[in-house]
C-alpha cells in the first residue's frame, strides 16, 4: 500500500495566498511607517477595503477553479509557472521595507500591476471570459494602493497615476491585437 503522499496545494491557491499575504503586509507596513495621524487615517480607512477586495477576488477565482476541468487547471498551472506568478507574489514582500522611498513605492505599484496581469492571464488560461467588473475592481485596487502609497507625496501620487495609465494603455493595445487576430489576421500570414 502506498505511503500517503503530501497533497500539493494547487498553484492558483498558492498564488492567491501569497498575493493576499503581500497585500496584508503592505497595509501593515504602510500603517507602521505612517508619518502622522492623517497618513495613518488614510491607511486605516482604505487598507481593510483593499484586503477585502483581494480576499473576495481570491475566493471567486478559487471557487471557479475548483469547478474547472482537469485540462483547464493544468493550463492555469502552466500559465502560473511560465509567468512565475507565485514567485512574484512571494518576492514582492521584499519591497515593503522601502515603502517610504520613491523607488520602493514605484516598485510596489509595479508589483500590483504585474499581479493584475497574472490574474488576467489566469482567466484566459482557464478559458473564462473576463467579467466587465474585473476592470473596475482593478481600478479600485489601483486607486486605493496609490492613495496609501502617495498619501504624503504629490510627486509620487502623480508617478503612480501615470504608471496606472500606462498599464491601461497596454491592456487597450493588447485587446486591439487580440481583436485583429480574432478577425483572421495572423502574424504568420505575413511570413508567406
ChimeraX attribute file (.defattr): number of C-alpha atoms within 10 A of each C-alpha:
attribute: neighborCount
match mode: 1-to-1
recipient: residues
	/A:1	3
	/A:2	4
	/A:3	5
	/A:4	6
	/A:5	6
	/A:6	6
	/A:7	6
	/A:8	7
	/A:9	9
	/A:10	15
	/A:11	19
	/A:12	23
	/A:13	16
	/A:14	17
	/A:15	24
	/A:16	23
	/A:17	18
	/A:18	21
	/A:19	25
	/A:20	21
	/A:21	18
	/A:22	22
	/A:23	24
	/A:24	18
	/A:25	16
	/A:26	24
	/A:27	22
	/A:28	16
	/A:29	18
	/A:30	23
	/A:31	20
	/A:32	11
	/A:33	15
	/A:34	21
	/A:35	12
	/A:36	10
	/A:37	11
	/A:38	12
	/A:39	19
	/A:40	18
	/A:41	14
	/A:42	18
	/A:43	26
	/A:44	17
	/A:45	12
	/A:46	17
	/A:47	23
	/A:48	13
	/A:49	15
	/A:50	21
	/A:51	19
	/A:52	14
	/A:53	17
	/A:54	21
	/A:55	17
	/A:56	11
	/A:57	16
	/A:58	19
	/A:59	14
	/A:60	11
	/A:61	17
	/A:62	16
	/A:63	11
	/A:64	12
	/A:65	20
	/A:66	12
	/A:67	10
	/A:68	15
	/A:69	11
	/A:70	11
	/A:71	11
	/A:72	18
	/A:73	20
	/A:74	16
	/A:75	17
	/A:76	23
	/A:77	19
	/A:78	15
	/A:79	20
	/A:80	21
	/A:81	13
	/A:82	9
	/A:83	16
	/A:84	14
	/A:85	27
	/A:86	22
	/A:87	14
	/A:88	17
	/A:89	23
	/A:90	17
	/A:91	13
	/A:92	23
	/A:93	19
	/A:94	12
	/A:95	17
	/A:96	20
	/A:97	14
	/A:98	15
	/A:99	20
	/A:100	18
	/A:101	14
	/A:102	17
	/A:103	13
	/A:104	17
	/A:105	25
	/A:106	21
	/A:107	18
	/A:108	24
	/A:109	20
	/A:110	17
	/A:111	20
	/A:112	22
	/A:113	18
	/A:114	17
	/A:115	20
	/A:116	18
	/A:117	16
	/A:118	20
	/A:119	21
	/A:120	16
	/A:121	18
	/A:122	25
	/A:123	18
	/A:124	16
	/A:125	19
	/A:126	21
	/A:127	13
	/A:128	13
	/A:129	9
	/A:130	14
	/A:131	9
	/A:132	8
	/A:133	9
	/A:134	14
	/A:135	14
	/A:136	11
	/A:137	14
	/A:138	16
	/A:139	14
	/A:140	15
	/A:141	20
	/A:142	21
	/A:143	18
	/A:144	19
	/A:145	24
	/A:146	22
	/A:147	21
	/A:148	26
	/A:149	29
	/A:150	22
	/A:151	17
	/A:152	16
	/A:153	13
	/A:154	10
	/A:155	11
	/A:156	20
	/A:157	21
	/A:158	13
	/A:159	18
	/A:160	25
	/A:161	18
	/A:162	12
	/A:163	17
	/A:164	20
	/A:165	12
	/A:166	12
	/A:167	17
	/A:168	15
	/A:169	12
	/A:170	12
	/A:171	13
	/A:172	12
	/A:173	12
	/A:174	12
	/A:175	12
	/A:176	12
	/A:177	14
	/A:178	13
	/A:179	12
	/A:180	12
	/A:181	12
	/A:182	10
	/A:183	9
	/A:184	9
	/A:185	13
	/A:186	13
	/A:187	9
	/A:188	7
	/A:189	8
	/A:190	7
	/A:191	6
	/A:192	5
